Amino acid sequence: MFLRISSALVAILHVSACVGESSVTEGDKINCAIGAGAGYSDVCTLEPVSSEANENATFLLHSPDGSFRRVSFDREQKQWSSTDGADGIAVIEEQTSAESGDGHFILTIAGDRYIVPWTILADGE
């Protein structure tokens, strides 16, 4: 009886450990505020997906709940767009200096806010 219970417990622990490993996303940690009235924390990631001739870059914005949004940044025009078409994207604050490599964009998509540092965007140039 004891052997059956301990074997079952070991199996459950093994499965739960495997599930926990799959929630890690690639990309750079960024500050975000998910949901209305939420404060900023560094629980989101910005994962580069593609870059076209150093002009356009596509990223996945990952939220801590596992959801993500696909966005595109035009480096020449310094403009953001939502590439999945579901929700519009707006820049609510822009402090950029491509020459010095500092600054950031604050993006809002359906009430969620993301702070994207210019240094992450400039990495693809």
VENGIWO-V33803 format. One record per residue. N is the residue number from 1. D_LAST is the distance of its C-alpha to the last C-alpha in Angstrom with 1 decimal. Layout:
BEGIN
n = {N	N}
d_last = {D_LAST	D_LAST}
END
This chain:
BEGIN
n = {1	2	3	4	5	6	7	8	9	10	11	12	13	14	15	16	17	18	19	20	21	22	23	24	25	26	27	28	29	30	31	32	33	34	35	36	37	38	39	40	41	42	43	44	45	46	47	48	49	50	51	52	53	54	55	56	57	58	59	60	61	62	63	64	65	66	67	68	69	70	71	72	73	74	75	76	77	78	79	80	81	82	83	84	85	86	87	88	89	90	91	92	93	94	95	96	97	98	99	100	101	102	103	104	105	106	107	108	109	110	111	112	113	114	115	116	117	118	119	120	121	122	123	124	125}
d_last = {63.2	61.1	59.3	58.3	57.0	55.0	53.5	52.5	50.9	48.9	47.7	46.6	44.7	43.0	41.9	40.7	38.6	36.9	36.1	34.6	32.0	30.6	29.4	26.4	23.0	19.7	16.8	16.4	19.6	19.5	22.5	24.3	27.7	29.2	32.2	34.1	34.9	32.8	31.4	27.9	27.3	24.5	25.7	22.9	19.7	16.4	15.7	12.6	14.4	12.2	9.1	10.2	8.7	5.3	8.0	10.0	9.8	13.2	14.5	18.1	19.6	22.4	25.6	28.1	30.7	28.7	27.7	24.1	22.4	19.8	17.4	14.6	12.1	11.4	8.5	10.5	13.8	12.9	15.4	16.3	18.6	20.8	20.5	23.7	25.8	28.1	27.3	25.7	22.9	23.1	21.2	24.0	22.2	19.1	18.5	15.1	14.0	10.4	12.0	13.7	11.3	14.3	15.9	16.1	17.1	20.5	20.8	24.3	25.3	29.1	29.9	27.4	24.8	21.5	19.6	15.9	14.3	11.3	10.3	10.1	7.9	5.4	5.6	3.8	0.0}
END
